[in-house]
């Protein structure tokens, strides 16, 4: 089996779906939902709704691998891929996430090409990287997959790096051009904080610069959005991976459903 022929192999019914990396290479635009543990039902709902992937946030949420396995199992049952956002420089967690069957890893706070190389190395087996080898994990179907096939499939693991500082934006070209990087996600909140919360125009200009460098390097742009309107803007800007922040989506939905507060034309609620 060649890397190009590899398919996602997970426990359960042997349905085959093209890896996210192959779909991006074919020019597809993919839509996902950012959720935090524990949110197994949201993972299932995302699959039922027809999204392409979910991102489990283990940077700003719990990094409980037992819960993560439950979420990965739920995702596999619905035919949806899972990316995991780990913390900064956490190769041990990267290893566990991939062994559990994650389709790829999102690495926060990548400031230069050296950081990007470390991120890539943590995802891939030698000689491409430094990931510890095992086929008896969930990703290797508990030892039933041949080593060569397991290695071939592992090469389709998606590597997404996050640019979150002004320094990283300046180095966006070399970060994106790093061999093994598949996509770049600019973290607008951390970027604004790094710049001492300047005007939105300043942040937007830095984001645009990083996105342009990413596209020029032939990599995919991932954009995190709070809702449908922002998603359309991200599409127009060339984002190939559109990621809905479910905290924003759900809070906006709940607010729209809430009754007006007293003084806005209705009596107080009981």
C-alpha positions in Angstrom: 0.0 0.0 0.0 1.4 3.4 -0.9 0.7 6.6 1.1 -1.6 7.8 -1.7 -3.6 4.6 -1.4 -3.9 4.6 2.4 -7.3 4.9 3.9 -8.5 5.6 7.4 -8.5 2.3 9.3 -10.3 2.3 12.6 -12.0 -0.4 14.7 -15.6 -1.1 13.8 -17.3 -1.5 10.4 -14.8 -1.4 7.6 -16.1 1.7 5.8 -13.4 3.4 3.8 -13.2 7.2 3.5 -10.5 9.3 2.0 -8.2 10.9 4.5 -8.5 14.7 5.0 -5.0 15.2 3.6 -6.0 13.6 0.3 -9.2 15.5 0.1 -7.4 18.8 0.6 -4.9 17.9 -2.1 -7.9 17.3 -4.4 -9.0 20.9 -3.7 -12.0 20.1 -1.5 -13.1 22.7 1.1 -13.8 21.0 4.4 -16.0 22.1 7.3 -15.5 21.2 10.9 -16.6 22.0 14.5 -14.4 22.9 17.4 -15.6 21.2 20.6 -14.1 20.7 24.0 -14.3 17.6 26.2 -16.7 16.2 27.3 -18.9 16.7 24.3 -19.5 13.3 22.8 -23.0 14.1 21.7 -21.8 17.1 19.8 -19.3 15.0 18.0 -22.0 12.6 16.9 -24.3 15.5 15.9 -21.5 17.0 13.8 -21.2 13.6 11.9 -25.0 13.3 11.5 -25.2 16.8 10.2 -22.6 16.0 7.5 -19.6 18.0 8.7 -16.2 16.7 7.5 -14.3 16.8 10.8 -14.3 17.8 14.4 -11.5 19.4 16.4 -11.2 18.3 20.0 -9.6 21.0 22.0 -7.2 19.6 24.6 -5.3 22.9 24.9 -8.0 24.9 26.5 -10.1 21.9 27.5 -9.3 18.7 29.5 -6.6 16.4 28.0 -8.3 13.2 29.2 -7.4 10.4 26.8 -10.0 8.0 28.2 -12.7 10.6 27.3 -11.0 11.3 24.0 -11.2 7.6 23.0 -15.0 7.7 23.6 -15.2 10.7 21.4 -13.1 9.1 18.7 -15.3 6.0 18.8 -18.4 8.1 18.4 -16.9 10.0 15.5 -15.9 6.7 13.8 -19.4 5.4 14.1 -20.7 8.5 12.2 -17.9 8.6 9.6 -16.3 11.9 10.7 -12.6 12.5 11.2 -11.1 14.0 14.4 -8.3 16.4 14.7 -6.9 17.1 18.2 -5.5 20.4 19.4 -2.8 19.6 21.9 -0.9 22.0 24.2 2.4 23.6 23.2 5.2 21.1 22.5 3.4 18.0 23.9 4.8 15.1 21.8 3.7 12.5 24.4 0.1 13.6 24.0 0.4 13.7 20.3 1.5 10.1 20.3 -1.4 9.0 22.4 -3.9 11.0 20.3 -2.7 9.4 17.1 -2.5 5.9 18.6 -6.2 6.4 19.6 -7.1 7.1 15.9 -7.0 10.9 15.5 -6.7 11.9 11.9 -4.3 14.7 12.7 -2.9 17.2 15.2 -3.2 21.0 15.6 -0.1 22.4 17.2 -0.5 25.8 18.9 2.1 28.5 19.3 4.4 27.7 16.4 6.7 30.7 16.2 9.3 29.7 13.6 10.4 26.9 11.3 12.2 25.0 14.1 8.9 24.8 16.0 7.2 23.7 12.8 9.8 20.9 12.3 9.2 19.7 15.9 5.5 19.6 15.3 5.9 17.6 12.1 8.3 15.2 13.8 6.0 14.4 16.7 3.3 13.3 14.2 5.2 11.0 11.9 7.2 7.8 12.3 10.9 7.6 11.3 12.4 8.6 9.0 9.9 11.4 8.6 9.6 12.0 12.3 10.2 10.7 15.8 6.8 9.2 16.8 7.1 6.0 18.7 5.9 3.0 16.7 3.1 0.6 17.7 0.5 -1.3 15.8 -1.4 -2.8 18.8 -3.0 0.6 19.5 -6.5 1.5 18.3 -5.1 3.2 15.2 -3.4 -0.1 14.2 -6.6 -2.1 14.8 -5.0 -3.7 17.9 -2.2 -5.3 16.0 -4.1 -6.7 13.1 -2.7 -4.2 10.6 0.6 -5.0 8.9 3.4 -2.7 10.0 4.0 -1.5 6.4 0.3 -0.7 6.0 0.2 1.1 9.3 3.1 3.3 8.4 1.6 4.1 5.0 -1.7 5.1 6.6 0.1 7.2 9.2 1.5 9.4 6.5 -1.9 10.8 5.9 -2.0 12.3 9.4 -2.8 16.0 9.0 -0.3 18.5 10.6 -1.8 21.9 11.3 0.3 24.6 12.9 -1.0 27.6 14.7 0.5 31.1 14.2 -0.4 33.2 17.2 2.2 35.9 17.6 3.4 38.9 15.6 6.8 37.1 15.4 5.1 34.1 13.9 3.3 36.2 11.4 6.6 37.6 10.3 7.9 34.0 9.9 4.8 32.7 8.2 6.5 32.0 4.9 9.2 29.7 6.4 6.7 28.1 8.8 4.2 27.2 6.0 7.0 26.0 3.7 8.3 23.5 6.3 8.2 20.0 4.9 5.3 18.1 6.5 3.2 21.1 7.4 -0.2 20.7 5.7 -2.2 23.7 7.0 -1.8 26.8 9.0 -4.4 28.2 11.4 -3.9 31.8 12.7 -5.2 32.1 16.3 -6.7 35.6 16.3 -7.3 35.8 20.0 -3.8 35.0 21.0 -2.4 37.2 18.2 -4.4 40.1 19.5 -3.2 39.5 23.0 0.4 39.3 21.8 0.0 42.7 20.1 -1.5 44.2 23.3 -5.0 44.2 21.8 -4.6 46.7 19.0 -7.3 47.8 16.6 -9.0 45.1 14.6 -7.5 46.4 11.4 -4.0 45.7 12.8 -4.9 42.1 13.6 -6.7 41.6 10.3 -3.6 42.8 8.4 -1.4 40.3 10.2 -3.8 37.5 9.5 -4.0 38.4 5.8 -0.2 38.4 5.6 0.0 34.9 7.2 -2.7 33.6 5.0 -1.1 34.9 1.9 2.3 33.3 2.8 0.5 30.0 3.5 -1.2 29.9 0.1 2.0 30.9 -1.6 3.7 27.9 0.1 1.0 25.6 -1.3 -0.5 24.9 2.1 -4.1 25.0 3.2 -5.5 27.8 5.3 -7.7 26.9 8.3 -9.9 29.6 9.6 -11.9 29.5 12.8 -15.2 31.3 12.6 -18.1 32.1 14.9 -20.9 31.4 12.5 -22.2 31.1 8.9 -21.6 34.7 7.9 -18.0 34.6 9.0 -17.7 31.2 7.2 -18.7 32.8 3.9 -16.1 35.5 4.4 -13.4 32.9 5.2 -14.4 31.0 2.0 -14.0 34.2 0.0 -10.6 34.7 1.6 -9.4 31.3 0.4 -9.8 29.2 3.5 -9.9 25.5 2.6 -10.6 24.3 6.2 -13.4 26.2 7.8 -13.8 25.6 11.5 -16.8 26.6 13.5 -16.2 27.6 17.1 -19.1 25.8 18.7 -18.9 27.9 21.9 -19.7 30.9 19.8 -22.3 29.1 17.7 -24.2 27.7 20.7 -24.0 30.9 22.8 -25.4 33.0 19.8 -28.1 30.4 19.4 -29.1 30.4 23.1 -29.1 34.2 23.1 -31.4 34.3 20.2 -33.8 32.0 22.0 -33.8 33.8 25.3 -36.8 35.9 26.1 -36.2 39.7 26.3 -35.2 41.0 29.7 -37.6 43.0 31.8 -38.0 46.5 30.5 -37.9 45.4 26.9 -41.6 45.0 26.4 -42.3 41.9 28.4 -43.1 41.3 32.0 -40.5 39.5 34.2 -40.3 35.7 33.8 -41.4 33.7 36.7 
